[in-house]
Amino acid sequence: METRTRLKVKKKSIILLILAIIVIVGLSLVLKYYNDLQPVNKQEKKNIEFVLKPGMTAKQVAEELKNKQLIKSRSSFMFYLKTKNFRLKSGNYNLNKSMSVKDILTKLASGKNDAVVLLKFLEGWDMDQVIKEITSKTNNRKDDILKLLKDKDYLKELERKYDFINFDKISDKDVRYSIEGYLFPDTYHLDSKNITVKEIFKMMLDKMEKELKSLNISSSSLLPHEVLTMASIIEKEGKSYEDRQKMVDLFNRRIASNTSLGSDVTSYYGLGIKLNERELTKAEYNAKNKYNTRVIKGLPIGPICMPSKSSIKAVLNPIKHDNLYFVSDKYGKIYFSKTQAEQDRVIASLKKEGKWFIHDNK
């Protein structure tokens, strides 16, 4: 009887011990969890840049925050994020080690960007405009940018890093700016005016690489340099996506028949004159250079501006038609024609309606 009683007592003690261990472990885990949510260092208020890129997963955010020593535990961070249902927004944020997990997530969900500098590059801008934007908002000088654009070692480095860049194409002596048309037009958030031009170009080239992959450019029969060159022309020539698609088909047929493209925007670029600056003379329209498609056959030697994703997509998806000519009125509307005679009638009509550019014929 005593033995049986002792066994019952012993069994009860073991159960109580196990329960006590469970409670202790549970409390320890709870205490650890709440401790993990506290600041890494309440006294450390030095800003640490955190870039929340579009498409980042919660796991990637946690990993990056842990790598920057802004949180104590990846798993606790992810559990808290999931239970509180924060919706994080991409951007550049200044965080510090004195912030709790709640503070960090509140800021990442606010969408309030802490970038010191915003560089805004518009679709259709050329390198002159890119350089002006960079020099006006960062501590970089024009001479340094121009020097980098001619740096052969740098250009070879770009060829090694990016599949869509061909050193021979961008380093040709007749190319005005080596990576004209290769930088993706967008708004870029910077945390310092001291950022280098290489870092700025890297952001823009990385974005271009991403967009070209999304469009499956590798499936095209054209070289990336040709795609970007064509896209840069139709970026300047047309406004609507459909017009640009039709221009591509027209240009492709002209190239196949060894006929000049006759694009006025390339004539302007070849002379370094902006479209809205003034009209070209007849002599200037016929100027001999490797950009002027009124003189040369086929595509110009390189892009003439930063093409939009829409223009690049149009190059890859042309619309078939049987027109051989097109003109634009002074408002940018495109008129396609099957014959030169038909186009002459369109031009005469536009002049009569006051919709035609007045050219200097000197």
Number of C-alpha atoms within 10 A of each C-alpha: 6 7 8 9 10 11 12 12 12 12 12 12 12 12 12 12 12 12 12 12 12 12 12 12 12 12 12 12 12 12 11 14 18 12 15 19 19 19 21 20 16 12 11 12 12 11 12 14 16 20 21 18 13 10 9 13 12 16 13 14 19 22 18 17 20 15 12 15 15 23 27 23 20 19 14 19 24 17 13 17 18 12 8 11 9 15 13 20 19 17 20 22 22 17 21 25 23 20 22 21 24 17 16 21 19 14 18 24 15 16 15 13 17 17 17 12 15 17 18 14 20 16 19 21 20 22 20 13 14 19 17 12 15 23 17 13 15 18 14 17 14 15 11 10 17 14 10 16 19 17 14 15 11 14 21 16 13 18 16 13 12 13 11 21 22 17 19 12 16 26 19 13 11 14 19 21 20 25 24 24 25 25 24 24 24 15 12 16 19 19 18 14 16 11 15 15 19 13 10 17 15 14 16 20 22 16 17 22 19 13 17 19 13 11 14 12 20 13 10 13 10 14 15 19 19 18 22 26 26 26 31 30 27 28 27 23 22 20 14 15 16 15 20 28 24 24 29 24 21 23 22 19 17 18 15 10 11 12 16 17 23 20 23 19 22 26 26 22 18 23 16 11 14 12 14 6 8 11 17 19 13 12 10 16 21 15 18 16 17 18 27 28 26 21 19 19 17 20 22 24 22 27 30 30 28 29 30 24 18 16 30 25 21 25 27 20 16 19 16 13 12 13 15 17 19 21 20 18 16 13 9 14 14 17 14 20 17 13 13 12 10 13 18 13 12 19 19 14 13 16 14 10 9 12 17 17 14 10 11 10 10 8
